[in-house]
Amino acid sequence: MANLPASGYLVADKIVKRDVGAKLPYSIEREFDLATLLAAVIADADVVNLFQLPAEHVIVATALETLTAGTKDATTFTLQLRVGTTALGAALDATAAGKAIGGNATYNMPLVSAAAATVNLVAAVSGGNALVTANPVVRIKLLVCDMGD
């Protein structure tokens, strides 16, 4: 049984050189005060569109963090980071300080296709009176790589 190619093609110092003009992964980090951004308090199943991710980007890792807790007259109030309708991490309790990390091990980070895609939050509010009384302040972090030409 032969090992092919025998030599020359897979020499590490020839294939692992850094290309000076190469595109590098970069991070996007932004805080969103949802009380200021939105005209009303969040309700169950609301989708809060945050920004457009350019076409042909791969999302490598994500984080959603509650900086200032929201308040509720409900049993649960969570937010989940998504691109389009694809979850990028676990749902996060929006009424307590915390962080939800998304990555390839848990969530298959999507390749954003030829068109740009919207990064958003989806809310889940349930139990009690199922009302949010104050929107939280959150921080979004994405590690992305431009795969376009």
N, C-alpha and C positions, 0 to 999 in steps of 0.2 A: 504494500500500500504506500503510495507516494504522498508527500506533503507538497502541495502546489500553492503558490509559486515557490520554487526552490530557493531563490535568492533575488535580491535587488529591488523588489517591488514594495516590500513592507518594512523598510528600514526606518526605524522610529525618527532618527534625526532628519530624515528627508520629508516625512509627512506631518511632523508636529511643529514645524517652524511657524512662527507668528508672521502673518501677512500684515505689513504696516498699514495698508489700506483696508483691512478687514473690518467688518462691522462687529461691534462688541455688544454683549448684553448690557442693558442699562436699567435703572430703576425709575419708577414713577411713584412719587409719594405726595399725597395731598390730604389735607384735612377738610372735612365738610361739616359745617354747622347746619344741621338739617332744620333747626328752628328758624334760622335766617333764610336758608335756601328755599324752603317750602312755605306756601301761603297758609297751609292747614297742617294739623297733626296727621301723622301717618295712620292709616287704617289697614285692616287685614288684607293681604294680597296686593297691597300697593307696590308698584315698581317705581323706584326712584332712579331715574337716569342720571348718571354722573358725568361721563365724558366718552368721547369716541376714541377707540384704539385704532390706529392706522391699519390698513390692509397688510397682509402678509407678515404678521407678527406672531411669534410663538410666546405664550405666557409660560414661564418656567416655574414661578412660585408666587404666592400671594399672601397677604395678611390683611385682616380687618380688625381694627381695634376700637373699642369704646373709650373715648377720652373724657367725655362728660355724659353721665348716664341720663337716659330718658326716664320718664315716669309713666305709670300706667294705672288704670283701673281695670285690670285684667289679671289672669293667672300667668300668662306668658306674653312676652313681646320680644321677638327675635328678628334679626336682620341677617341676610345671607348675601354674600358677594357673588355676582354672576357676570358672565359675558354673554349677551343675548339671553338665552334661557338655560345656559349651562352653568351649573354651580361651580364655583372656584374654591370652596372651602365649606366647612361646617357652619351651621347657623349659630349666631352669637347672641347671647342675652344682651339686649340693648339697654337694660336697666341696671347694669353693674359693670364696673371696670373689668376689662378682659380682652383677650385676643384670640382670633381664630386663624390658624395657619392653614393654607392650602398648598399642596405640592403634588408632584407626580406620583408619589407613593399612595396618596389617598384619592386624589382627583386627577383624572387624565386631563392635563392642561391642553386646551384646544389650540389648534393652529387657526388663526383668524384668516379666513379665505381671501379671495380676491377683493372683496368689499370690506370696508371698515366695519367694526362691530361696537356696540354700546356696552360699556361697563356700567353695571347697575346694582342696586340693592333691592331685594324683595323682602317684604315684611310679613311676619306671621303674628297675629294678635288673637288670643283666644282666652276663654274662661272669664269668670266674673262678668263685668259689664262689657268686656272686649273693647275697651277704649284706651287709646294712648292720650296722656294728658300733657306730655312735653316730649318733643323730639330730641334725640341725643346729638352729640358731636362725635364724629367718627374719623378715623384715619385709615386711608387705603394705601397699601403698598403693593406694587407689582414689580416683578423682575421679568423683563421682556427682551426678546431678541428680534431684530428686523431681519427677515429672511428674504426680502424682496431684492430685485436687481439693483 
